[in-house]
Structures are given as C-alpha cells and as structure tokens.
Amino acid sequence: MAENVTIARPYAEAAFESASAAGALEAWSEMLERLVIIVADDAMRAQIQNPNLSSEQVSELVLDVAGTELSDEQRNFVRILVDNDRLLVLPEIRGLFVRKKNEHEGVKEASVETAFPLDDGAMDNLRALLAERFNSDIKLAVKVEPELIGGVKVTVGDEVIDASV
C-alpha cells in the first residue's frame, strides 16, 4: 500500500496541477472517481492485465468506457497511466488528488462512525461544530457501525474525537 502511494504521488500531483491550471478541479475529481470504478471491475482488470492487448488497445478500451466527456488533457493522462502500467494505482492517485483538492479549497474530510443513522439536522449540527473546531469547511463521510452502542467517533486528519459508547 505504501509503495502504491509512493508510485501514485507524482501522477496525483501532475493531475492536480493540470486541473488547477485549467480551473477544472471538480471535473478531474469526477473523472478520477469514474476511472477508479472502471479499473475496479473484475472484467476490466482482466483486460488491463491481458498481455495480448497493446497499450493503445487498453487505452482505447478504458477511454471508451469512461465516456466522451473527457478533455484532451484527461485522455492524455489516461494514456500516460496505461503506458506506464499505472492504471491499478488509480485509487491511490484519486485519494491523493482529493486530499490536495480539499487542501486547496480549505476543506477537511471528517470520517464519522455512529451507532445509528444521523438525520439531516444532526449532520448539519455536527458539521457546524466540526467546522468551528477545525476552522475549516467540513465534508462528512458517515458510516453506521453496529458495534457502537451510542454516540459518535469522528476522525479528521490525524485527530480522533471519540464520543462513543
């Protein structure tokens, strides 16, 4: 895993720089998310790793599945990933890209584990409290954990707030 992150870092930085220069951070984020889904598919993974297919054939296959709304820069990015045999580190590339994007936009991600589903009001209240505490906009990723009896456990970056039972 750590090796994949090391391999992914220059690609994520290049993608971020290209997206930032074009003012297309959200479009690149969506494209990377779509590519992660594509390469996670077992049938696609088999084709990506098929030694009988050339890099050009794999590129065209992935680009065809990704759709026609990709910019020329995004299409070239996919080709570079294929040529360098880096398609399978796309989850790490996307993760690093999103982290840089959020940092650039002043947004922090909060992972919330809760015993029960939170309604919209509770989520808004939690988001506001976290935004005040971390002096930043907050994106919540809520996960219901049946092992918890009550309360929440919040992780923002390296900080953990455990108010669970």
Secondary structure, 3 states (H helix, E strand, C coil): CHHHHHHHHHHHHHHHHHHHHHCCHHHHHHHHHHHHHHHHCHHHHHHHCCCCCCHHHHHHHHHHHHCCCCCHHHHHHHHHHHHCCCHHHHHHHHHHHHHHHHHHHCEEEEEEEECCCCCHHHHHHHHHHHHHHHCCEEEEEEEECCCCCCEEEEEECCEEEEEEC
